[in-house]
């Protein structure tokens, strides 16, 4: 079973628009961790955020914000006032305490294109 | 810190040849991971080490793949013999569970990847 689902394969927005990337996860562990990584065209994977299952407080970092809702098993990522530099593939990932919290299960990614 | 360093960045080889990918983790990190990224399967964990000891190699596709970590600053992923279906980007990542606050989960720092093409 897919542990992390990113239903949006590709999204295109015009610069300065807001965009939300969806992430739905599945786990039986009560302790788990959620991540977002960014993969720009250069190919590297850049860590953006980590949350644990006991902390549902939403987080904002500049133009980025994350909405964690355990009730819907979702961990959505919003970019406000998007910029061309935000164009990348964004991956949501899950690790579970039951597996030692060392294996990241990645979603299939959402390719975001910001059009100038 | 220079981050996780991988080499080569690009490798083109012919089927049947041996391929060795190299990784230097971030100094002080005690976990090292090898991931593979393909269009068909996305990002998948191949193997990870803790303190140079392989902990979980269940993701290694078959006996043609092997990984070693002879010391804390170096790891290799070897494919012998290589096949066209091994073509992918191979990422090395490292982490330390210490210094991550109280979250208890590793934050992986990835290298730039090694793009392998097997003809």
Interface residues (C-beta under 8 A of the other chain):
Chain A: X31 X33 X35 X37 X42 X43 X44 X45 X46 X47 X50 X52 X91 X95 X97 X100 X101 X102 X103 X104 X106 X107 X108 X109
Chain B: X31 X33 X42 X43 X44 X45 X48 X50 X55 X56 X89 X91 X93 X97 X103 X104 X105 X106 X107 X108 X109 X110 X111 X112 X113 X115
